[in-house]
Amino acid sequence: MAINAEQLTATPLRVITDPTPTVWLKRLIDSGTLYIPQNLNPSQFATLQAITLLLSHPGSRYAACRLDASLTTSAGEAEVDAPAPPISFDYRLGLDELETITRTRTGYSFTELHTDLQDAILSLIATRDLISRRLDLARWLADLHSHTLALAA
C-alpha cells in the first residue's frame, strides 16, 4: 500500500477582500495623488488646469491645484500687509466666460479642444480679439498668467 505524501495547503479562515472604492478614493486624496477642488467646480477646475498647463513651464503640473487652494472668497479674507490674493469670484467668472466663448465659437468645451486650439483661443483673448462684456478677459488672463508663474516656481 502506497502513502500519498502531497503537501496540504491551509486556507485562511477569513476571506480577504479589497478595500471599497470609497477607501481607495480617500487614500488617493490623503496621499495627494488626487486633488479635489476647494473653490472651483470640477468644470472650472478642468479649464483652469488646461490653461495653467499652457501658461507655465513644463513640469509645473500642480499650478492649478495651488492656485485653487490660494483663492479667497472675498478681498476681506486677505491679510492687511499681504499682496492681494486672487479672488475666486473673478476666476470663476473668467473661467465661465472663457467656456462660453469657446462653446459659442467651436461647439466644444475648452478642455475638449486640442492644445493648439486652446493656445490660439488664449492668444486671441490676450490680443483682445475675443472679448467679453462681463469681464476684461485680457487682463484676467494676464493676472492668471502671473499667478500661475508665481505658484509654479
N, CA, C and O atoms as a GROMACS GRO file, in nm:
protein
  612
    1MET      N    1   0.084  -0.116   0.000
    1MET     CA    2   0.000   0.000   0.000
    1MET      C    3   0.090   0.124   0.000
    1MET      O    4   0.184   0.130   0.078
    2ALA      N    5   0.061   0.224  -0.089
    2ALA     CA    6   0.143   0.345  -0.102
    2ALA      C    7   0.078   0.460  -0.024
    2ALA      O    8  -0.044   0.475  -0.019
    3ILE      N    9   0.164   0.539   0.035
    3ILE     CA   10   0.115   0.655   0.110
    3ILE      C   11   0.138   0.779   0.024
    3ILE      O   12   0.248   0.801  -0.028
    4ASN      N   13   0.034   0.860   0.010
    4ASN     CA   14   0.042   0.983  -0.068
    4ASN      C   15   0.103   1.092   0.020
    4ASN      O   16   0.048   1.125   0.125
    5ALA      N   17   0.214   1.147  -0.020
    5ALA     CA   18   0.285   1.245   0.061
    5ALA      C   19   0.272   1.385   0.002
    5ALA      O   20   0.363   1.466   0.017
    6GLU      N   21   0.161   1.418  -0.065
    6GLU     CA   22   0.141   1.551  -0.120
    6GLU      C   23   0.126   1.652  -0.008
    6GLU      O   24   0.075   1.623   0.100
    7GLN      N   25   0.173   1.770  -0.037
    7GLN     CA   26   0.165   1.874   0.064
    7GLN      C   27   0.024   1.931   0.069
    7GLN      O   28  -0.036   1.962  -0.034
    8LEU      N   29  -0.029   1.944   0.187
    8LEU     CA   30  -0.160   2.004   0.204
    8LEU      C   31  -0.143   2.154   0.225
    8LEU      O   32  -0.052   2.198   0.295
    9THR      N   33  -0.231   2.230   0.164
    9THR     CA   34  -0.225   2.375   0.181
    9THR      C   35  -0.336   2.418   0.276
    9THR      O   36  -0.448   2.367   0.270
   10ALA      N   37  -0.304   2.510   0.359
   10ALA     CA   38  -0.402   2.559   0.454
   10ALA      C   39  -0.473   2.680   0.394
   10ALA      O   40  -0.410   2.765   0.332
   11THR      N   41  -0.602   2.686   0.412
   11THR     CA   42  -0.680   2.801   0.365
   11THR      C   43  -0.710   2.892   0.483
   11THR      O   44  -0.736   2.844   0.593
   12PRO      N   45  -0.705   3.022   0.460
   12PRO     CA   46  -0.732   3.113   0.571
   12PRO      C   47  -0.877   3.102   0.617
   12PRO      O   48  -0.968   3.071   0.540
   13LEU      N   49  -0.896   3.128   0.744
   13LEU     CA   50  -1.030   3.119   0.800
   13LEU      C   51  -1.117   3.237   0.758
   13LEU      O   52  -1.239   3.222   0.751
   14ARG      N   53  -1.057   3.351   0.731
   14ARG     CA   54  -1.138   3.466   0.689
   14ARG      C   55  -1.102   3.501   0.545
   14ARG      O   56  -0.989   3.480   0.501
   15VAL      N   57  -1.196   3.553   0.475
   15VAL     CA   58  -1.177   3.592   0.336
   15VAL      C   59  -1.124   3.735   0.333
   15VAL      O   60  -1.181   3.825   0.394
   16ILE      N   61  -1.015   3.754   0.262
   16ILE     CA   62  -0.955   3.886   0.249
   16ILE      C   63  -1.018   3.954   0.128
   16ILE      O   64  -1.017   3.899   0.018
   17THR      N   65  -1.073   4.072   0.150
   17THR     CA   66  -1.137   4.146   0.041
   17THR      C   67  -1.060   4.274   0.015
   17THR      O   68  -0.992   4.327   0.102
   18ASP      N   69  -1.073   4.323  -0.106
   18ASP     CA   70  -1.012   4.451  -0.141
   18ASP      C   71  -1.090   4.564  -0.073
   18ASP      O   72  -1.210   4.550  -0.048
   19PRO      N   73  -1.022   4.674  -0.043
   19PRO     CA   74  -1.093   4.788   0.016
   19PRO      C   75  -1.199   4.841  -0.080
   19PRO      O   76  -1.187   4.825  -0.202
   20THR      N   77  -1.301   4.902  -0.026
   20THR     CA   78  -1.409   4.957  -0.108
   20THR      C   79  -1.356   5.074  -0.191
   20THR      O   80  -1.252   5.132  -0.156
   21PRO      N   81  -1.425   5.110  -0.299
   21PRO     CA   82  -1.381   5.225  -0.379
   21PRO      C   83  -1.371   5.353  -0.296
   21PRO      O   84  -1.284   5.437  -0.323
   22THR      N   85  -1.456   5.369  -0.198
   22THR     CA   86  -1.451   5.488  -0.113
   22THR      C   87  -1.319   5.493  -0.035
   22THR      O   88  -1.260   5.600  -0.020
   23VAL      N   89  -1.275   5.380   0.013
   23VAL     CA   90  -1.148   5.374   0.086
   23VAL      C   91  -1.033   5.408  -0.008
   23VAL      O   92  -0.942   5.482   0.030
   24TRP      N   93  -1.036   5.353  -0.129
   24TRP     CA   94  -0.930   5.383  -0.227
   24TRP      C   95  -0.928   5.532  -0.259
   24TRP      O   96  -0.821   5.593  -0.266
   25LEU      N   97  -1.046   5.591  -0.279
   25LEU     CA   98  -1.055   5.732  -0.311
   25LEU      C   99  -0.999   5.816  -0.196
   25LEU      O  100  -0.924   5.912  -0.220
   26LYS      N  101  -1.034   5.782  -0.073
   26LYS     CA  102  -0.983   5.855   0.043
   26LYS      C  103  -0.831   5.845   0.051
   26LYS      O  104  -0.763   5.943   0.082
   27ARG      N  105  -0.778   5.728   0.023
   27ARG     CA  106  -0.633   5.710   0.024
   27ARG      C  107  -0.565   5.798  -0.081
   27ARG      O  108  -0.461   5.858  -0.054
   28LEU      N  109  -0.624   5.805  -0.201
   28LEU     CA  110  -0.567   5.888  -0.308
   28LEU      C  111  -0.569   6.036  -0.270
   28LEU      O  112  -0.473   6.108  -0.297
   29ILE      N  113  -0.679   6.081  -0.208
   29ILE     CA  114  -0.689   6.221  -0.166
   29ILE      C  115  -0.590   6.250  -0.055
   29ILE      O  116  -0.520   6.351  -0.059
   30ASP      N  117  -0.584   6.163   0.044
   30ASP     CA  118  -0.495   6.184   0.158
   30ASP      C  119  -0.348   6.184   0.118
   30ASP      O  120  -0.267   6.256   0.177
   31SER      N  121  -0.313   6.104   0.019
   31SER     CA  122  -0.173   6.098  -0.024
   31SER      C  123  -0.136   6.213  -0.118
   31SER      O  124  -0.018   6.232  -0.149
   32GLY      N  125  -0.236   6.289  -0.163
   32GLY     CA  126  -0.209   6.399  -0.255
   32GLY      C  127  -0.205   6.357  -0.400
   32GLY      O  128  -0.175   6.439  -0.487
   33THR      N  129  -0.235   6.232  -0.428
   33THR     CA  130  -0.237   6.184  -0.566
   33THR      C  131  -0.356   6.241  -0.642
   33THR      O  132  -0.347   6.271  -0.761
   34LEU      N  133  -0.467   6.257  -0.574
   34LEU     CA  134  -0.590   6.309  -0.634
   34LEU      C  135  -0.625   6.439  -0.564
   34LEU      O  136  -0.629   6.445  -0.441
   35TYR      N  137  -0.651   6.543  -0.642
   35TYR     CA  138  -0.686   6.673  -0.584
   35TYR      C  139  -0.834   6.701  -0.606
   35TYR      O  140  -0.885   6.685  -0.717
   36ILE      N  141  -0.901   6.742  -0.502
   36ILE     CA  142  -1.041   6.781  -0.510
   36ILE      C  143  -1.045   6.934  -0.501
   36ILE      O  144  -0.999   6.990  -0.403
   37PRO      N  145  -1.100   7.001  -0.603
   37PRO     CA  146  -1.103   7.148  -0.600
   37PRO      C  147  -1.175   7.200  -0.476
   37PRO      O  148  -1.278   7.146  -0.435
   38GLN      N  149  -1.119   7.306  -0.419
   38GLN     CA  150  -1.176   7.363  -0.298
   38GLN      C  151  -1.263   7.484  -0.326
   38GLN      O  152  -1.361   7.508  -0.254
   39ASN      N  153  -1.231   7.561  -0.429
   39ASN     CA  154  -1.302   7.686  -0.455
   39ASN      C  155  -1.368   7.692  -0.592
   39ASN      O  156  -1.442   7.787  -0.620
   40LEU      N  157  -1.342   7.596  -0.677
   40LEU     CA  158  -1.398   7.594  -0.812
   40LEU      C  159  -1.478   7.466  -0.830
   40LEU      O  160  -1.454   7.366  -0.763
   41ASN      N  161  -1.574   7.469  -0.923
   41ASN     CA  162  -1.644   7.344  -0.954
   41ASN      C  163  -1.555   7.261  -1.047
   41ASN      O  164  -1.458   7.313  -1.102
   42PRO      N  165  -1.585   7.133  -1.064
   42PRO     CA  166  -1.497   7.046  -1.146
   42PRO      C  167  -1.474   7.096  -1.288
   42PRO      O  168  -1.363   7.083  -1.340
   43SER      N  169  -1.576   7.152  -1.351
   43SER     CA  170  -1.560   7.203  -1.487
   43SER      C  171  -1.464   7.323  -1.490
   43SER      O  172  -1.376   7.331  -1.576
   44GLN      N  173  -1.482   7.414  -1.396
   44GLN     CA  174  -1.394   7.530  -1.388
   44GLN      C  175  -1.251   7.487  -1.358
   44GLN      O  176  -1.156   7.541  -1.416
   45PHE      N  177  -1.236   7.391  -1.270
   45PHE     CA  178  -1.102   7.344  -1.235
   45PHE      C  179  -1.034   7.277  -1.354
   45PHE      O  180  -0.914   7.295  -1.376
   46ALA      N  181  -1.110   7.200  -1.433
   46ALA     CA  182  -1.053   7.135  -1.551
   46ALA      C  183  -1.004   7.241  -1.651
   46ALA      O  184  -0.898   7.226  -1.711
   47THR      N  185  -1.084   7.346  -1.668
   47THR     CA  186  -1.044   7.455  -1.758
   47THR      C  187  -0.920   7.526  -1.704
   47THR      O  188  -0.827   7.555  -1.779
   48LEU      N  189  -0.919   7.553  -1.574
   48LEU     CA  190  -0.803   7.617  -1.512
   48LEU      C  191  -0.678   7.532  -1.528
   48LEU      O  192  -0.570   7.584  -1.556
   49GLN      N  193  -0.693   7.403  -1.511
   49GLN     CA  194  -0.578   7.313  -1.526
   49GLN      C  195  -0.525   7.315  -1.669
   49GLN      O  196  -0.404   7.315  -1.691
   50ALA      N  197  -0.616   7.316  -1.767
   50ALA     CA  198  -0.573   7.320  -1.907
   50ALA      C  199  -0.499   7.451  -1.937
   50ALA      O  200  -0.399   7.452  -2.008
   51ILE      N  201  -0.550   7.562  -1.883
   51ILE     CA  202  -0.486   7.692  -1.906
   51ILE      C  203  -0.348   7.698  -1.840
   51ILE      O  204  -0.251   7.740  -1.902
   52THR      N  205  -0.341   7.655  -1.716
   52THR     CA  206  -0.213   7.664  -1.644
   52THR      C  207  -0.106   7.575  -1.708
   52THR      O  208   0.012   7.608  -1.703
   53LEU      N  209  -0.148   7.464  -1.765
   53LEU     CA  210  -0.050   7.379  -1.835
   53LEU      C  211   0.005   7.450  -1.959
   53LEU      O  212   0.121   7.431  -1.995
   54LEU      N  213  -0.079   7.532  -2.023
   54LEU     CA  214  -0.032   7.608  -2.140
   54LEU      C  215   0.054   7.728  -2.100
   54LEU      O  216   0.148   7.764  -2.170
   55LEU      N  217   0.021   7.790  -1.987
   55LEU     CA  218   0.089   7.914  -1.947
   55LEU      C  219   0.220   7.892  -1.874
   55LEU      O  220   0.308   7.978  -1.876
   56SER      N  221   0.235   7.778  -1.810
   56SER     CA  222   0.353   7.757  -1.726
   56SER      C  223   0.456   7.671  -1.796
   56SER      O  224   0.432   7.615  -1.903
   57HIS      N  225   0.572   7.662  -1.734
   57HIS     CA  226   0.679   7.583  -1.791
   57HIS      C  227   0.651   7.433  -1.768
   57HIS      O  228   0.576   7.399  -1.677
   58PRO      N  229   0.710   7.346  -1.849
   58PRO     CA  230   0.688   7.202  -1.831
   58PRO      C  231   0.728   7.157  -1.691
   58PRO      O  232   0.826   7.206  -1.634
   59GLY      N  233   0.654   7.066  -1.637
   59GLY     CA  234   0.684   7.012  -1.506
   59GLY      C  235   0.607   7.080  -1.393
   59GLY      O  236   0.619   7.039  -1.277
   60SER      N  237   0.529   7.182  -1.425
   60SER     CA  238   0.453   7.250  -1.320
   60SER      C  239   0.306   7.207  -1.326
   60SER      O  240   0.216   7.290  -1.343
   61ARG      N  241   0.285   7.078  -1.313
   61ARG     CA  242   0.151   7.020  -1.327
   61ARG      C  243   0.058   7.057  -1.213
   61ARG      O  244  -0.064   7.045  -1.226
   62TYR      N  245   0.114   7.103  -1.101
   62TYR     CA  246   0.030   7.127  -0.985
   62TYR      C  247  -0.005   7.274  -0.967
   62TYR      O  248  -0.057   7.312  -0.862
   63ALA      N  249   0.023   7.357  -1.066
   63ALA     CA  250  -0.005   7.500  -1.054
   63ALA      C  251  -0.154   7.525  -1.035
   63ALA      O  252  -0.192   7.612  -0.957
   64ALA      N  253  -0.239   7.452  -1.105
   64ALA     CA  254  -0.385   7.472  -1.091
   64ALA      C  255  -0.431   7.436  -0.951
   64ALA      O  256  -0.517   7.504  -0.895
   65CYS      N  257  -0.376   7.331  -0.894
   65CYS     CA  258  -0.412   7.291  -0.758
   65CYS      C  259  -0.370   7.400  -0.659
   65CYS      O  260  -0.447   7.437  -0.570
   66ARG      N  261  -0.250   7.450  -0.676
   66ARG     CA  262  -0.201   7.554  -0.585
   66ARG      C  263  -0.283   7.682  -0.601
   66ARG      O  264  -0.313   7.750  -0.502
   67LEU      N  265  -0.318   7.716  -0.724
   67LEU     CA  266  -0.397   7.836  -0.749
   67LEU      C  267  -0.536   7.822  -0.688
   67LEU      O  268  -0.585   7.915  -0.624
   68ASP      N  269  -0.600   7.708  -0.708
   68ASP     CA  270  -0.732   7.686  -0.650
   68ASP      C  271  -0.727   7.695  -0.498
   68ASP      O  272  -0.815   7.754  -0.436
   69ALA      N  273  -0.624   7.639  -0.438
   69ALA     CA  274  -0.611   7.642  -0.292
   69ALA      C  275  -0.584   7.783  -0.241
   69ALA      O  276  -0.617   7.815  -0.127
   70SER      N  277  -0.524   7.869  -0.325
   70SER     CA  278  -0.490   8.003  -0.279
   70SER      C  279  -0.603   8.104  -0.298
   70SER      O  280  -0.595   8.216  -0.249
   71LEU      N  281  -0.708   8.064  -0.369
   71LEU     CA  282  -0.818   8.157  -0.394
   71LEU      C  283  -0.889   8.192  -0.263
   71LEU      O  284  -0.903   8.108  -0.174
   72THR      N  285  -0.934   8.315  -0.255
   72THR     CA  286  -1.015   8.356  -0.141
   72THR      C  287  -1.153   8.392  -0.192
   72THR      O  288  -1.171   8.420  -0.311
   73THR      N  289  -1.248   8.392  -0.105
   73THR     CA  290  -1.384   8.422  -0.148
   73THR      C  291  -1.413   8.571  -0.147
   73THR      O  292  -1.510   8.614  -0.210
   74SER      N  293  -1.334   8.649  -0.079
   74SER     CA  294  -1.352   8.794  -0.081
   74SER      C  295  -1.221   8.862  -0.046
   74SER      O  296  -1.130   8.800   0.010
   75ALA      N  297  -1.212   8.990  -0.081
   75ALA     CA  298  -1.091   9.066  -0.050
   75ALA      C  299  -1.074   9.083   0.100
   75ALA      O  300  -0.962   9.105   0.147
   76GLY      N  301  -1.182   9.074   0.176
   76GLY     CA  302  -1.176   9.091   0.320
   76GLY      C  303  -1.106   8.978   0.392
   76GLY      O  304  -1.066   8.994   0.508
   77GLU      N  305  -1.089   8.864   0.327
   77GLU     CA  306  -1.022   8.750   0.390
   77GLU      C  307  -0.871   8.763   0.389
   77GLU      O  308  -0.802   8.691   0.462
   78ALA      N  309  -0.818   8.852   0.308
   78ALA     CA  310  -0.673   8.866   0.295
   78ALA      C  311  -0.616   8.942   0.413
   78ALA      O  312  -0.684   9.024   0.475
   79GLU      N  313  -0.491   8.914   0.444
   79GLU     CA  314  -0.422   8.987   0.549
   79GLU      C  315  -0.395   9.129   0.501
   79GLU      O  316  -0.387   9.154   0.381
   80VAL      N  317  -0.382   9.221   0.595
   80VAL     CA  318  -0.369   9.362   0.561
   80VAL      C  319  -0.242   9.392   0.482
   80VAL      O  320  -0.247   9.461   0.380
   81ASP      N  321  -0.127   9.340   0.527
   81ASP     CA  322   0.001   9.371   0.462
   81ASP      C  323   0.036   9.277   0.347
   81ASP      O  324   0.132   9.302   0.275
   82ALA      N  325  -0.039   9.170   0.330
   82ALA     CA  326  -0.006   9.071   0.227
   82ALA      C  327  -0.049   9.123   0.090
   82ALA      O  328  -0.142   9.203   0.079
   83PRO      N  329   0.019   9.077  -0.016
   83PRO     CA  330  -0.026   9.114  -0.150
   83PRO      C  331  -0.165   9.058  -0.174
   83PRO      O  332  -0.203   8.955  -0.118
   84ALA      N  333  -0.239   9.126  -0.256
   84ALA     CA  334  -0.378   9.087  -0.278
   84ALA      C  335  -0.385   8.947  -0.339
   84ALA      O  336  -0.330   8.924  -0.446
   85PRO      N  337  -0.452   8.854  -0.272
   85PRO     CA  338  -0.466   8.720  -0.329
   85PRO      C  339  -0.571   8.721  -0.439
   85PRO      O  340  -0.656   8.810  -0.443
   86PRO      N  341  -0.567   8.624  -0.526
   86PRO     CA  342  -0.671   8.618  -0.629
   86PRO      C  343  -0.806   8.594  -0.564
   86PRO      O  344  -0.817   8.516  -0.469
   87ILE      N  345  -0.909   8.660  -0.613
   87ILE     CA  346  -1.043   8.643  -0.559
   87ILE      C  347  -1.114   8.539  -0.644
   87ILE      O  348  -1.115   8.548  -0.767
   88SER      N  349  -1.174   8.441  -0.579
   88SER     CA  350  -1.231   8.328  -0.652
   88SER      C  351  -1.343   8.370  -0.746
   88SER      O  352  -1.360   8.308  -0.852
   89PHE      N  353  -1.420   8.474  -0.710
   89PHE     CA  354  -1.528   8.516  -0.800
   89PHE      C  355  -1.472   8.557  -0.935
   89PHE      O  356  -1.528   8.520  -1.038
   90ASP      N  357  -1.362   8.632  -0.935
   90ASP     CA  358  -1.301   8.674  -1.062
   90ASP      C  359  -1.256   8.554  -1.144
   90ASP      O  360  -1.273   8.553  -1.266
   91TYR      N  361  -1.199   8.454  -1.079
   91TYR     CA  362  -1.154   8.336  -1.151
   91TYR      C  363  -1.273   8.256  -1.202
   91TYR      O  364  -1.271   8.208  -1.315
   92ARG      N  365  -1.374   8.242  -1.121
   92ARG     CA  366  -1.494   8.170  -1.166
   92ARG      C  367  -1.555   8.239  -1.286
   92ARG      O  368  -1.589   8.174  -1.385
   93LEU      N  369  -1.570   8.370  -1.277
   93LEU     CA  370  -1.630   8.446  -1.387
   93LEU      C  371  -1.545   8.434  -1.513
   93LEU      O  372  -1.598   8.410  -1.622
   94GLY      N  373  -1.414   8.450  -1.500
   94GLY     CA  374  -1.326   8.438  -1.616
   94GLY      C  375  -1.330   8.301  -1.679
   94GLY      O  376  -1.334   8.288  -1.801
   95LEU      N  377  -1.328   8.196  -1.595
   95LEU     CA  378  -1.334   8.059  -1.648
   95LEU      C  379  -1.468   8.032  -1.715
   95LEU      O  380  -1.473   7.967  -1.819
   96ASP      N  381  -1.576   8.082  -1.656
   96ASP     CA  382  -1.708   8.064  -1.717
   96ASP      C  383  -1.719   8.140  -1.850
   96ASP      O  384  -1.776   8.088  -1.946
   97GLU      N  385  -1.666   8.262  -1.854
   97GLU     CA  386  -1.668   8.340  -1.978
   97GLU      C  387  -1.585   8.272  -2.087
   97GLU      O  388  -1.626   8.267  -2.203
   98LEU      N  389  -1.469   8.222  -2.050
   98LEU     CA  390  -1.385   8.150  -2.145
   98LEU      C  391  -1.459   8.028  -2.200
   98LEU      O  392  -1.455   8.000  -2.319
   99GLU      N  393  -1.525   7.956  -2.112
   99GLU     CA  394  -1.601   7.837  -2.153
   99GLU      C  395  -1.715   7.877  -2.247
   99GLU      O  396  -1.740   7.809  -2.347
  100THR      N  397  -1.785   7.985  -2.216
  100THR     CA  398  -1.896   8.031  -2.300
  100THR      C  399  -1.847   8.071  -2.439
  100THR      O  400  -1.905   8.032  -2.540
  101ILE      N  401  -1.738   8.148  -2.442
  101ILE     CA  402  -1.682   8.190  -2.571
  101ILE      C  403  -1.637   8.069  -2.652
  101ILE      O  404  -1.663   8.061  -2.772
  102THR      N  405  -1.570   7.977  -2.587
  102THR     CA  406  -1.520   7.858  -2.657
  102THR      C  407  -1.634   7.774  -2.712
  102THR      O  408  -1.629   7.731  -2.827
  103ARG      N  409  -1.736   7.752  -2.632
  103ARG     CA  410  -1.851   7.672  -2.679
  103ARG      C  411  -1.925   7.744  -2.792
  103ARG      O  412  -1.973   7.680  -2.885
  104THR      N  413  -1.935   7.877  -2.783
  104THR     CA  414  -2.004   7.954  -2.887
  104THR      C  415  -1.927   7.948  -3.018
  104THR      O  416  -1.986   7.933  -3.125
  105ARG      N  417  -1.795   7.961  -3.011
  105ARG     CA  418  -1.713   7.966  -3.133
  105ARG      C  419  -1.684   7.828  -3.192
  105ARG      O  420  -1.676   7.814  -3.314
  106THR      N  421  -1.668   7.728  -3.108
  106THR     CA  422  -1.625   7.597  -3.159
  106THR      C  423  -1.728   7.486  -3.142
  106THR      O  424  -1.723   7.386  -3.213
  107GLY      N  425  -1.820   7.503  -3.049
  107GLY     CA  426  -1.916   7.396  -3.021
  107GLY      C  427  -1.862   7.293  -2.922
  107GLY      O  428  -1.929   7.195  -2.891
  108TYR      N  429  -1.741   7.317  -2.873
  108TYR     CA  430  -1.678   7.224  -2.778
  108TYR      C  431  -1.636   7.299  -2.652
  108TYR      O  432  -1.620   7.421  -2.652
  109SER      N  433  -1.618   7.224  -2.547
  109SER     CA  434  -1.564   7.278  -2.424
  109SER      C  435  -1.416   7.310  -2.444
  109SER      O  436  -1.351   7.249  -2.529
  110PHE      N  437  -1.364   7.404  -2.368
  110PHE     CA  438  -1.223   7.441  -2.378
  110PHE      C  439  -1.134   7.320  -2.355
  110PHE      O  440  -1.033   7.303  -2.424
  111THR      N  441  -1.170   7.236  -2.258
  111THR     CA  442  -1.086   7.120  -2.225
  111THR      C  443  -1.094   7.011  -2.332
  111THR      O  444  -1.006   6.925  -2.337
  112GLU      N  445  -1.196   7.014  -2.416
  112GLU     CA  446  -1.209   6.913  -2.522
  112GLU      C  447  -1.126   6.948  -2.646
  112GLU      O  448  -1.105   6.863  -2.733
  113LEU      N  449  -1.079   7.071  -2.653
  113LEU     CA  450  -1.003   7.114  -2.769
  113LEU      C  451  -0.858   7.068  -2.762
  113LEU      O  452  -0.804   7.045  -2.653
  114HIS      N  453  -0.796   7.053  -2.878
  114HIS     CA  454  -0.654   7.022  -2.885
  114HIS      C  455  -0.576   7.141  -2.828
  114HIS      O  456  -0.622   7.254  -2.834
  115THR      N  457  -0.459   7.115  -2.774
  115THR     CA  458  -0.381   7.221  -2.710
  115THR      C  459  -0.346   7.335  -2.807
  115THR      O  460  -0.333   7.449  -2.764
  116ASP      N  461  -0.331   7.305  -2.936
  116ASP     CA  462  -0.304   7.412  -3.033
  116ASP      C  463  -0.422   7.508  -3.042
  116ASP      O  464  -0.403   7.630  -3.050
  117LEU      N  465  -0.543   7.454  -3.041
  117LEU     CA  466  -0.662   7.539  -3.046
  117LEU      C  467  -0.680   7.615  -2.914
  117LEU      O  468  -0.721   7.731  -2.914
  118GLN      N  469  -0.651   7.550  -2.803
  118GLN     CA  470  -0.658   7.618  -2.674
  118GLN      C  471  -0.562   7.736  -2.672
  118GLN      O  472  -0.597   7.846  -2.627
  119ASP      N  473  -0.441   7.713  -2.720
  119ASP     CA  474  -0.340   7.819  -2.724
  119ASP      C  475  -0.385   7.933  -2.817
  119ASP      O  476  -0.363   8.050  -2.787
  120ALA      N  477  -0.446   7.899  -2.930
  120ALA     CA  478  -0.495   8.001  -3.024
  120ALA      C  479  -0.604   8.086  -2.959
  120ALA      O  480  -0.606   8.208  -2.977
  121ILE      N  481  -0.694   8.023  -2.885
  121ILE     CA  482  -0.801   8.099  -2.817
  121ILE      C  483  -0.742   8.191  -2.712
  121ILE      O  484  -0.783   8.307  -2.701
  122LEU      N  485  -0.646   8.143  -2.635
  122LEU     CA  486  -0.583   8.228  -2.534
  122LEU      C  487  -0.507   8.344  -2.599
  122LEU      O  488  -0.504   8.454  -2.544
  123SER      N  489  -0.446   8.320  -2.715
  123SER     CA  490  -0.376   8.427  -2.787
  123SER      C  491  -0.476   8.532  -2.836
  123SER      O  492  -0.448   8.652  -2.829
  124LEU      N  493  -0.591   8.488  -2.885
  124LEU     CA  494  -0.695   8.582  -2.929
  124LEU      C  495  -0.748   8.664  -2.812
  124LEU      O  496  -0.780   8.782  -2.828
  125ILE      N  497  -0.758   8.604  -2.696
  125ILE     CA  498  -0.802   8.678  -2.577
  125ILE      C  499  -0.695   8.779  -2.536
  125ILE      O  500  -0.726   8.893  -2.504
  126ALA      N  501  -0.570   8.737  -2.539
  126ALA     CA  502  -0.459   8.826  -2.498
  126ALA      C  503  -0.448   8.948  -2.590
  126ALA      O  504  -0.412   9.057  -2.544
  127THR      N  505  -0.478   8.930  -2.718
  127THR     CA  506  -0.472   9.043  -2.812
  127THR      C  507  -0.604   9.118  -2.822
  127THR      O  508  -0.620   9.207  -2.906
  128ARG      N  509  -0.700   9.081  -2.737
  128ARG     CA  510  -0.833   9.143  -2.730
  128ARG      C  511  -0.914   9.124  -2.858
  128ARG      O  512  -1.002   9.204  -2.888
  129ASP      N  513  -0.885   9.018  -2.932
  129ASP     CA  514  -0.968   8.983  -3.048
  129ASP      C  515  -1.092   8.906  -3.005
  129ASP      O  516  -1.192   8.905  -3.076
  130LEU      N  517  -1.086   8.842  -2.891
  130LEU     CA  518  -1.203   8.779  -2.828
  130LEU      C  519  -1.226   8.852  -2.697
  130LEU      O  520  -1.138   8.858  -2.612
  131ILE      N  521  -1.345   8.908  -2.680
  131ILE     CA  522  -1.374   8.985  -2.560
  131ILE      C  523  -1.505   8.938  -2.497
  131ILE      O  524  -1.584   8.865  -2.558
  132SER      N  525  -1.524   8.981  -2.375
  132SER     CA  526  -1.647   8.953  -2.302
  132SER      C  527  -1.700   9.084  -2.247
  132SER      O  528  -1.622   9.173  -2.212
  133ARG      N  529  -1.830   9.097  -2.238
  133ARG     CA  530  -1.888   9.219  -2.182
  133ARG      C  531  -1.882   9.221  -2.030
  133ARG      O  532  -1.886   9.328  -1.968
  134ARG      N  533  -1.872   9.104  -1.972
  134ARG     CA  534  -1.879   9.094  -1.826
  134ARG      C  535  -1.743   9.109  -1.757
  134ARG      O  536  -1.738   9.135  -1.637
  135LEU      N  537  -1.634   9.092  -1.832
  135LEU     CA  538  -1.502   9.090  -1.770
  135LEU      C  539  -1.396   9.122  -1.876
  135LEU      O  540  -1.410   9.082  -1.991
  136ASP      N  541  -1.293   9.194  -1.836
  136ASP     CA  542  -1.180   9.219  -1.925
  136ASP      C  543  -1.096   9.092  -1.927
  136ASP      O  544  -1.009   9.072  -1.842
  137LEU      N  545  -1.122   9.006  -2.026
  137LEU     CA  546  -1.055   8.875  -2.031
  137LEU      C  547  -0.905   8.886  -2.052
  137LEU      O  548  -0.829   8.803  -2.002
  138ALA      N  549  -0.860   8.988  -2.125
  138ALA     CA  550  -0.716   9.004  -2.148
  138ALA      C  551  -0.645   9.032  -2.015
  138ALA      O  552  -0.540   8.974  -1.988
  139ARG      N  553  -0.702   9.118  -1.935
  139ARG     CA  554  -0.642   9.147  -1.804
  139ARG      C  555  -0.652   9.025  -1.714
  139ARG      O  556  -0.557   8.993  -1.642
  140TRP      N  557  -0.767   8.958  -1.717
  140TRP     CA  558  -0.787   8.837  -1.637
  140TRP      C  559  -0.681   8.732  -1.674
  140TRP      O  560  -0.623   8.668  -1.586
  141LEU      N  561  -0.657   8.715  -1.803
  141LEU     CA  562  -0.558   8.617  -1.848
  141LEU      C  563  -0.417   8.658  -1.806
  141LEU      O  564  -0.337   8.572  -1.768
  142ALA      N  565  -0.386   8.786  -1.813
  142ALA     CA  566  -0.254   8.833  -1.770
  142ALA      C  567  -0.235   8.809  -1.620
  142ALA      O  568  -0.128   8.766  -1.577
  143ASP      N  569  -0.339   8.836  -1.540
  143ASP     CA  570  -0.332   8.809  -1.396
  143ASP      C  571  -0.316   8.660  -1.369
  143ASP      O  572  -0.236   8.619  -1.284
  144LEU      N  573  -0.391   8.581  -1.441
  144LEU     CA  574  -0.381   8.436  -1.426
  144LEU      C  575  -0.240   8.388  -1.461
  144LEU      O  576  -0.184   8.302  -1.393
  145HIS      N  577  -0.185   8.443  -1.567
  145HIS     CA  578  -0.050   8.405  -1.609
  145HIS      C  579   0.053   8.438  -1.501
  145HIS      O  580   0.139   8.356  -1.470
  146SER      N  581   0.043   8.557  -1.444
  146SER     CA  582   0.140   8.595  -1.340
  146SER      C  583   0.123   8.511  -1.215
  146SER      O  584   0.222   8.472  -1.153
  147HIS      N  585  -0.001   8.481  -1.176
  147HIS     CA  586  -0.024   8.395  -1.059
  147HIS      C  587   0.026   8.253  -1.085
  147HIS      O  588   0.082   8.190  -0.996
  148THR      N  589   0.004   8.204  -1.206
  148THR     CA  590   0.048   8.070  -1.241
  148THR      C  591   0.200   8.058  -1.234
  148THR      O  592   0.253   7.962  -1.178
  149LEU      N  593   0.270   8.155  -1.290
  149LEU     CA  594   0.416   8.151  -1.287
  149LEU      C  595   0.469   8.164  -1.144
  149LEU      O  596   0.568   8.100  -1.109
  150ALA      N  597   0.404   8.245  -1.063
  150ALA     CA  598   0.447   8.260  -0.924
  150ALA      C  599   0.428   8.129  -0.846
  150ALA      O  600   0.512   8.093  -0.764
  151LEU      N  601   0.318   8.060  -0.871
  151LEU     CA  602   0.290   7.936  -0.798
  151LEU      C  603   0.365   7.816  -0.854
  151LEU      O  604   0.386   7.718  -0.784
  152ALA      N  605   0.405   7.824  -0.980
  152ALA     CA  606   0.474   7.712  -1.043
  152ALA      C  607   0.622   7.708  -1.006
  152ALA      O  608   0.688   7.606  -1.021
  153ALA      N  609   0.672   7.819  -0.959
  153ALA     CA  610   0.815   7.827  -0.928
  153ALA      C  611   0.852   7.747  -0.805
  153ALA      O  612   0.969   7.743  -0.766
   0.00000   0.00000   0.00000
